[in-house]
């Protein structure tokens, strides 16, 4: 269904490389109020590490089924308008437009394939809707997904720099980790860090660029790290601090690297579906923090879906 002019309640479906997520929100005096959220593991981005990636037939089917189910779920929670967006997996796949057309045929919804720049700016818009960061001035952000990593720098409410880099955890696992079911070799850990640093630096991310700035982090990697830290402390995730020292990420990578996939899957706070790509994800996030001079990350739940929702609630989504 096409977006309504300034709907009161909206649903956003984010078709990512690793997961497909639903967010249902409504306008409130405080801004955006979450009604419902759900995440489905889909791994649409399998094969992103190839030179000419294509979405496999089973990935296409999983993705279409997930969008159909989540769209119905959004309507059941009162969504008056629904936006479907896709990021790196669909953007980079040769048959991404075919998938978008198939989603429209199956659901009647238009799937919007975001450019890297659009994705980065919508993530920034979402982050700025986080009440915990409402009073923050200058800050920076990392958002690590399955296909790409976004790095943003804010000066007040304005985005000064927005980069979308091909450094997602599915992509780098496929490229550098020959056997994800086995412990992560030190050589792979080093190769991931060197590659991530080189790609980011070549794109213009300066050394020590974020030193002295508060740095927010969004995405499944940092939420998983927070969940694992909370589990180790014997507290619930909601009770845990959103502040995650980069030193803890080092400790966590040291802890999980010697483990097999089965060993990682048994760890509290780490979902079985994410355990194969989590070592590469941590290595990438650590490399970005070290490059930019960041010692602590502040986890936020507000990212791409919230940015698209803000756009949709304002009646400005295409």
C-alpha positions, -999 to 999 in steps of 0.1 A, spaced: 0 0 0 13 35 -7 23 57 23 -5 79 36 0 116 43 14 118 78 1 85 92 -1 82 129 12 46 130 38 31 106 57 -1 100 92 -4 86 106 -36 72 144 -35 69 157 -62 45 193 -66 56 221 -89 47 219 -110 78 184 -104 92 150 -90 81 135 -67 108 101 -52 115 95 -20 135 60 -6 142 59 29 157 35 57 163 39 95 167 39 107 203 47 139 222 82 124 228 88 117 191 87 81 179 72 55 202 78 18 195 48 -4 195 63 -37 182 95 -51 168 106 -84 155 137 -99 138 138 -128 115 171 -146 106 173 -148 68 210 -145 58 200 -130 25 235 -118 19 251 -153 16 276 -149 -13 284 -112 -7 321 -121 -7 320 -130 -44 330 -106 -71 295 -107 -87 271 -117 -60 236 -130 -67 208 -138 -43 203 -175 -43 169 -190 -51 164 -201 -15 175 -167 -2 149 -151 -25 122 -173 -13 131 -168 24 132 -130 19 98 -128 1 82 -150 28 97 -129 56 86 -96 41 51 -110 35 48 -123 71 62 -91 87 40 -69 66 9 -88 79 23 -86 114 27 -48 111 -9 -44 99 -20 -65 129 -4 -39 151 -23 -10 135 2 2 109 -15 26 85 15 28 62 44 4 55 78 10 41 101 -18 29 138 -9 24 168 -31 14 205 -25 21 238 -40 10 227 -76 1 200 -65 -24 219 -34 -34 250 -53 -44 234 -84 -59 231 -86 -97 195 -98 -93 186 -73 -66 160 -56 -89 144 -90 -96 140 -95 -59 125 -61 -54 100 -68 -82 91 -102 -67 85 -86 -33 61 -61 -49 43 -89 -68 39 -110 -36 30 -82 -12 18 -52 -31 46 -32 -13 73 -13 -31 108 -23 -19 131 7 -19 168 -3 -25 188 22 -6 221 36 -19 249 36 6 246 73 11 208 70 17 214 42 42 240 62 61 218 93 63 187 74 74 207 56 101 218 91 113 183 103 113 173 73 133 200 78 158 190 114 164 156 101 175 171 83 204 159 102 236 191 92 254 211 112 228 187 141 224 209 164 244 241 152 227 260 177 207 288 165 184 291 128 182 300 99 159 283 66 149 292 31 137 265 8 123 278 -26 114 255 -49 94 260 -81 74 269 -64 41 282 -29 51 295 -7 78 283 29 81 304 56 98 289 90 105 301 122 122 277 148 135 282 184 143 252 192 163 222 179 144 240 181 110 258 151 94 293 163 86 305 130 72 286 98 62 304 68 48 290 34 37 318 8 35 317 -28 22 328 -42 56 298 -61 68 303 -92 89 288 -117 64 309 -102 36 342 -103 55 335 -138 70 331 -152 35 362 -135 23 386 -141 52 373 -171 72 378 -203 53 360 -225 79 336 -206 101 328 -238 120 364 -239 134 382 -215 157 392 -182 142 429 -183 131 450 -154 142 460 -149 106 423 -143 97 418 -119 126 448 -98 115 438 -99 79 402 -87 87 416 -58 108 441 -48 82 415 -49 54 389 -30 73 414 -3 83 427 1 47 392 3 32 381 29 58 412 50 54 410 49 16 374 61 18 385 91 39 380 80 75 409 98 92 430 83 120 418 96 154 388 112 136 365 105 165 390 110 194 372 130 221 338 125 206 310 103 221 307 74 197 274 55 194 271 21 179 241 3 164 235 -31 148 235 -67 159 272 -69 167 271 -43 195 238 -54 208 251 -90 210 283 -78 228 261 -59 253 240 -90 258 270 -111 264 285 -86 289 252 -85 307 250 -123 309 286 -124 323 275 -99 350 244 -119 358 220 -91 349 192 -86 323 201 -68 291 177 -39 300 196 -34 333 230 -32 316 249 -1 308 248 9 271 285 20 275 307 -8 261 345 -3 265 365 -13 234 388 -32 258 358 -54 265 354 -61 228 391 -72 227 385 -95 257 354 -109 240 372 -116 208 401 -133 227 375 -154 244 356 -166 214 383 -169 188 396 -203 201 361 -217 202 345 -238 175 311 -227 161 294 -251 185 313 -236 214 303 -201 204 267 -211 200 266 -223 236 277 -189 249 250 -169 268 239 -139 249 251 -150 215 224 -162 191 232 -194 172 224 -178 139 250 -150 145 278 -172 159 295 -179 126 300 -142 117 305 -128 151 343 -131 153 347 -112 120 322 -86 132 341 -80 164 375 -78 146 360 -52 123 344 -31 150 376 -31 170 396 -21 140 373 9 133 374 20 170 412 18 170 415 37 137 393 65 149 407 68 184 375 56 202 378 39 236 341 34 244 310 27 223 275 37 234 249 12 222 217 26 208 186 7 195 178 36 172 191 32 137 179 27 101 144 15 108 138 45 131 151 69 104 128 54 78 99 55 103 106 92 110 105 98 73 73 78 68 55 95 97 63 129 82 47 117 49 80 121 30 89 84 22 86 76 -15 
